[in-house]
């Protein structure tokens, strides 16, 4: 009987610690914050998009109503992305540069992040996504990249994996010593 009583006492103590003491202890001062968190997003392979060419229709005396939907080609299952316009960002280093999408571009669907990621002692680069007008956390898109890129595709982002809103893309290039120049940042507006 004393063994059963001891086991019940231990179970009561464990339960009390688990549900009452541990949740009230602030361990944030004991743990160093993680600078970035990897965010693995699916990257479908890019497919060729064909658009249909409108044909000229002769005018008749009776006007016909215009369809409310845009015509789509049978060869284009995904909507044609909106232009990723906007001025290019003012990045401090020409070797750490995002050329597309431009600053304040309105984007939807699958987008390519294009630019340059290189330096003299290149080790890797990463493209990160931050949420809101002033992000407090950055999430690595997919993975670190070990090969430099010059005026090419840096990363892909499927905007359908995030809610509509304001986001920032941040490009960081790290050298062999672990140092990095200031990152290049571009603000985008996701509207799927």
MIBASE-461010 format. One record per residue (C-alpha): residue number from 1; x, y, z. Coordinates in nm, 3 decimals, m for minus. Each point is the difference from the previous one (the first is absolute). Layout:
REM residues N
pos: NUM | X: X | Y: Y | Z: Z
...
REM end
This chain:
REM residues 192
pos: 1 | X: 0.000 | Y: 0.000 | Z: 0.000
pos: 2 | X: 0.283 | Y: 0.239 | Z: 0.078
pos: 3 | X: 0.142 | Y: m0.055 | Z: m0.352
pos: 4 | X: m0.334 | Y: 0.091 | Z: m0.157
pos: 5 | X: m0.023 | Y: 0.306 | Z: 0.223
pos: 6 | X: 0.352 | Y: 0.103 | Z: m0.102
pos: 7 | X: m0.085 | Y: m0.038 | Z: m0.372
pos: 8 | X: m0.319 | Y: 0.205 | Z: 0.040
pos: 9 | X: 0.198 | Y: 0.269 | Z: 0.184
pos: 10 | X: 0.261 | Y: 0.014 | Z: m0.277
pos: 11 | X: m0.276 | Y: 0.019 | Z: m0.265
pos: 12 | X: m0.161 | Y: 0.290 | Z: 0.188
pos: 13 | X: 0.331 | Y: 0.187 | Z: 0.022
pos: 14 | X: 0.077 | Y: m0.056 | Z: m0.371
pos: 15 | X: m0.349 | Y: 0.119 | Z: m0.096
pos: 16 | X: 0.030 | Y: 0.310 | Z: 0.216
pos: 17 | X: 0.341 | Y: 0.085 | Z: m0.145
pos: 18 | X: m0.115 | Y: m0.063 | Z: m0.357
pos: 19 | X: m0.325 | Y: 0.198 | Z: 0.010
pos: 20 | X: 0.057 | Y: 0.268 | Z: 0.265
pos: 21 | X: 0.369 | Y: 0.074 | Z: 0.050
pos: 22 | X: 0.158 | Y: m0.043 | Z: m0.347
pos: 23 | X: m0.253 | Y: 0.224 | Z: m0.186
pos: 24 | X: 0.059 | Y: 0.283 | Z: 0.247
pos: 25 | X: 0.382 | Y: m0.007 | Z: m0.025
pos: 26 | X: 0.145 | Y: 0.257 | Z: m0.244
pos: 27 | X: 0.284 | Y: m0.178 | Z: m0.180
pos: 28 | X: 0.045 | Y: 0.266 | Z: m0.269
pos: 29 | X: 0.298 | Y: 0.145 | Z: 0.188
pos: 30 | X: 0.168 | Y: m0.341 | Z: 0.003
pos: 31 | X: m0.033 | Y: m0.071 | Z: m0.372
pos: 32 | X: 0.173 | Y: 0.205 | Z: m0.270
pos: 33 | X: m0.234 | Y: 0.097 | Z: m0.283
pos: 34 | X: 0.051 | Y: m0.171 | Z: m0.337
pos: 35 | X: 0.094 | Y: 0.268 | Z: m0.260
pos: 36 | X: m0.189 | Y: m0.161 | Z: m0.290
pos: 37 | X: m0.242 | Y: m0.286 | Z: m0.044
pos: 38 | X: m0.008 | Y: m0.203 | Z: m0.320
pos: 39 | X: m0.337 | Y: 0.011 | Z: m0.175
pos: 40 | X: m0.024 | Y: m0.276 | Z: m0.258
pos: 41 | X: m0.252 | Y: 0.093 | Z: m0.266
pos: 42 | X: m0.091 | Y: m0.224 | Z: m0.291
pos: 43 | X: 0.165 | Y: 0.102 | Z: m0.327
pos: 44 | X: m0.176 | Y: m0.134 | Z: m0.305
pos: 45 | X: 0.215 | Y: m0.010 | Z: m0.311
pos: 46 | X: m0.063 | Y: 0.293 | Z: m0.233
pos: 47 | X: m0.210 | Y: m0.085 | Z: m0.302
pos: 48 | X: m0.025 | Y: 0.178 | Z: m0.330
pos: 49 | X: m0.304 | Y: 0.226 | Z: m0.010
pos: 50 | X: m0.173 | Y: 0.064 | Z: m0.329
pos: 51 | X: m0.254 | Y: 0.275 | Z: m0.036
pos: 52 | X: m0.271 | Y: 0.014 | Z: m0.258
pos: 53 | X: 0.012 | Y: 0.274 | Z: m0.261
pos: 54 | X: m0.324 | Y: 0.194 | Z: m0.025
pos: 55 | X: m0.158 | Y: 0.001 | Z: m0.344
pos: 56 | X: m0.164 | Y: 0.305 | Z: m0.148
pos: 57 | X: m0.380 | Y: m0.013 | Z: m0.006
pos: 58 | X: m0.185 | Y: 0.217 | Z: m0.253
pos: 59 | X: m0.238 | Y: 0.259 | Z: 0.146
pos: 60 | X: m0.371 | Y: m0.063 | Z: m0.042
pos: 61 | X: m0.288 | Y: 0.241 | Z: 0.033
pos: 62 | X: m0.122 | Y: m0.174 | Z: 0.318
pos: 63 | X: 0.254 | Y: 0.021 | Z: 0.281
pos: 64 | X: 0.060 | Y: m0.328 | Z: 0.175
pos: 65 | X: 0.063 | Y: m0.020 | Z: 0.374
pos: 66 | X: 0.359 | Y: m0.055 | Z: 0.105
pos: 67 | X: 0.080 | Y: m0.309 | Z: 0.201
pos: 68 | X: 0.083 | Y: 0.069 | Z: 0.363
pos: 69 | X: 0.282 | Y: m0.254 | Z: 0.013
pos: 70 | X: 0.337 | Y: 0.027 | Z: m0.168
pos: 71 | X: 0.057 | Y: m0.255 | Z: m0.276
pos: 72 | X: 0.260 | Y: m0.259 | Z: 0.092
pos: 73 | X: 0.188 | Y: m0.237 | Z: m0.220
pos: 74 | X: m0.043 | Y: m0.374 | Z: 0.042
pos: 75 | X: 0.380 | Y: m0.024 | Z: 0.013
pos: 76 | X: 0.026 | Y: 0.236 | Z: 0.299
pos: 77 | X: m0.146 | Y: m0.167 | Z: 0.312
pos: 78 | X: 0.134 | Y: 0.267 | Z: 0.236
pos: 79 | X: m0.092 | Y: 0.368 | Z: m0.018
pos: 80 | X: 0.248 | Y: 0.229 | Z: m0.170
pos: 81 | X: 0.195 | Y: 0.179 | Z: 0.274
pos: 82 | X: m0.032 | Y: 0.376 | Z: 0.031
pos: 83 | X: 0.303 | Y: 0.205 | Z: m0.095
pos: 84 | X: 0.256 | Y: 0.011 | Z: 0.277
pos: 85 | X: 0.064 | Y: 0.368 | Z: m0.060
pos: 86 | X: 0.112 | Y: 0.267 | Z: 0.230
pos: 87 | X: 0.340 | Y: 0.163 | Z: 0.018
pos: 88 | X: 0.299 | Y: m0.218 | Z: 0.085
pos: 89 | X: 0.110 | Y: 0.019 | Z: 0.363
pos: 90 | X: 0.287 | Y: 0.220 | Z: 0.110
pos: 91 | X: 0.235 | Y: m0.274 | Z: 0.123
pos: 92 | X: 0.332 | Y: 0.109 | Z: 0.154
pos: 93 | X: 0.212 | Y: m0.270 | Z: m0.169
pos: 94 | X: m0.019 | Y: m0.074 | Z: m0.376
pos: 95 | X: 0.096 | Y: m0.364 | Z: 0.073
pos: 96 | X: m0.301 | Y: m0.044 | Z: 0.232
pos: 97 | X: m0.291 | Y: 0.115 | Z: m0.212
pos: 98 | X: m0.362 | Y: m0.094 | Z: m0.077
pos: 99 | X: m0.103 | Y: 0.128 | Z: m0.344
pos: 100 | X: m0.346 | Y: m0.165 | Z: m0.009
pos: 101 | X: m0.254 | Y: 0.034 | Z: 0.145
pos: 102 | X: 0.035 | Y: 0.376 | Z: 0.026
pos: 103 | X: m0.075 | Y: 0.209 | Z: 0.307
pos: 104 | X: m0.374 | Y: m0.006 | Z: 0.090
pos: 105 | X: m0.081 | Y: m0.245 | Z: m0.282
pos: 106 | X: m0.342 | Y: m0.165 | Z: 0.017
pos: 107 | X: 0.058 | Y: m0.374 | Z: m0.044
pos: 108 | X: m0.206 | Y: m0.320 | Z: m0.016
pos: 109 | X: 0.056 | Y: m0.367 | Z: m0.071
pos: 110 | X: 0.352 | Y: m0.133 | Z: m0.054
pos: 111 | X: 0.259 | Y: 0.276 | Z: m0.023
pos: 112 | X: 0.373 | Y: m0.008 | Z: m0.071
pos: 113 | X: 0.236 | Y: 0.204 | Z: 0.216
pos: 114 | X: 0.269 | Y: 0.118 | Z: m0.242
pos: 115 | X: 0.327 | Y: 0.176 | Z: 0.069
pos: 116 | X: 0.366 | Y: m0.039 | Z: 0.096
pos: 117 | X: 0.145 | Y: m0.179 | Z: 0.304
pos: 118 | X: 0.380 | Y: m0.003 | Z: m0.003
pos: 119 | X: 0.312 | Y: 0.132 | Z: 0.173
pos: 120 | X: 0.377 | Y: m0.063 | Z: 0.008
pos: 121 | X: m0.007 | Y: m0.276 | Z: 0.264
pos: 122 | X: m0.350 | Y: m0.133 | Z: m0.071
pos: 123 | X: m0.125 | Y: m0.273 | Z: 0.238
pos: 124 | X: m0.381 | Y: 0.006 | Z: m0.045
pos: 125 | X: m0.302 | Y: 0.222 | Z: m0.049
pos: 126 | X: m0.356 | Y: m0.015 | Z: 0.129
pos: 127 | X: m0.326 | Y: 0.165 | Z: m0.095
pos: 128 | X: m0.229 | Y: 0.068 | Z: 0.294
pos: 129 | X: m0.364 | Y: 0.105 | Z: 0.033
pos: 130 | X: m0.123 | Y: 0.242 | Z: 0.265
pos: 131 | X: m0.367 | Y: 0.070 | Z: 0.075
pos: 132 | X: m0.149 | Y: 0.349 | Z: 0.033
pos: 133 | X: 0.121 | Y: 0.355 | Z: m0.053
pos: 134 | X: 0.280 | Y: m0.041 | Z: 0.257
pos: 135 | X: 0.084 | Y: m0.371 | Z: 0.040
pos: 136 | X: 0.125 | Y: m0.117 | Z: 0.339
pos: 137 | X: 0.089 | Y: m0.349 | Z: m0.122
pos: 138 | X: 0.144 | Y: m0.133 | Z: m0.326
pos: 139 | X: m0.058 | Y: m0.348 | Z: m0.142
pos: 140 | X: 0.244 | Y: m0.160 | Z: m0.246
pos: 141 | X: m0.175 | Y: m0.096 | Z: m0.323
pos: 142 | X: 0.077 | Y: m0.363 | Z: m0.077
pos: 143 | X: 0.373 | Y: m0.028 | Z: 0.085
pos: 144 | X: 0.346 | Y: 0.158 | Z: m0.006
pos: 145 | X: 0.163 | Y: 0.021 | Z: m0.344
pos: 146 | X: 0.368 | Y: m0.094 | Z: m0.031
pos: 147 | X: 0.057 | Y: 0.125 | Z: m0.359
pos: 148 | X: 0.026 | Y: 0.372 | Z: m0.087
pos: 149 | X: m0.248 | Y: 0.149 | Z: m0.249
pos: 150 | X: 0.057 | Y: 0.293 | Z: m0.235
pos: 151 | X: m0.309 | Y: 0.160 | Z: m0.153
pos: 152 | X: m0.205 | Y: m0.320 | Z: 0.028
pos: 153 | X: m0.267 | Y: m0.183 | Z: 0.198
pos: 154 | X: 0.078 | Y: 0.013 | Z: 0.371
pos: 155 | X: m0.312 | Y: m0.169 | Z: 0.133
pos: 156 | X: m0.366 | Y: m0.074 | Z: m0.072
pos: 157 | X: m0.295 | Y: 0.091 | Z: 0.219
pos: 158 | X: m0.350 | Y: m0.145 | Z: m0.026
pos: 159 | X: m0.205 | Y: 0.291 | Z: 0.132
pos: 160 | X: m0.302 | Y: m0.230 | Z: 0.032
pos: 161 | X: 0.171 | Y: m0.148 | Z: 0.309
pos: 162 | X: m0.035 | Y: 0.328 | Z: 0.194
pos: 163 | X: m0.300 | Y: 0.225 | Z: 0.071
pos: 164 | X: m0.051 | Y: 0.319 | Z: m0.201
pos: 165 | X: 0.182 | Y: 0.300 | Z: 0.142
pos: 166 | X: 0.331 | Y: 0.185 | Z: 0.021
pos: 167 | X: 0.325 | Y: m0.197 | Z: 0.011
pos: 168 | X: 0.372 | Y: 0.067 | Z: m0.031
pos: 169 | X: 0.254 | Y: m0.210 | Z: m0.189
pos: 170 | X: 0.354 | Y: 0.019 | Z: 0.140
pos: 171 | X: 0.315 | Y: m0.124 | Z: m0.175
pos: 172 | X: 0.308 | Y: m0.068 | Z: 0.216
pos: 173 | X: 0.337 | Y: m0.117 | Z: m0.135
pos: 174 | X: 0.241 | Y: m0.150 | Z: 0.257
pos: 175 | X: 0.375 | Y: m0.030 | Z: m0.065
pos: 176 | X: 0.247 | Y: m0.269 | Z: 0.114
pos: 177 | X: 0.077 | Y: 0.195 | Z: 0.321
pos: 178 | X: m0.369 | Y: 0.011 | Z: 0.098
pos: 179 | X: m0.030 | Y: 0.371 | Z: m0.075
pos: 180 | X: m0.258 | Y: 0.153 | Z: m0.232
pos: 181 | X: m0.068 | Y: 0.343 | Z: m0.153
pos: 182 | X: m0.333 | Y: 0.168 | Z: 0.075
pos: 183 | X: m0.284 | Y: m0.207 | Z: m0.150
pos: 184 | X: m0.210 | Y: 0.116 | Z: m0.294
pos: 185 | X: m0.369 | Y: 0.039 | Z: 0.088
pos: 186 | X: m0.305 | Y: 0.027 | Z: m0.227
pos: 187 | X: m0.359 | Y: 0.065 | Z: 0.115
pos: 188 | X: m0.271 | Y: m0.188 | Z: m0.193
pos: 189 | X: m0.379 | Y: m0.015 | Z: 0.019
pos: 190 | X: m0.152 | Y: m0.349 | Z: m0.034
pos: 191 | X: m0.348 | Y: 0.001 | Z: m0.162
pos: 192 | X: m0.111 | Y: m0.348 | Z: m0.102
REM end
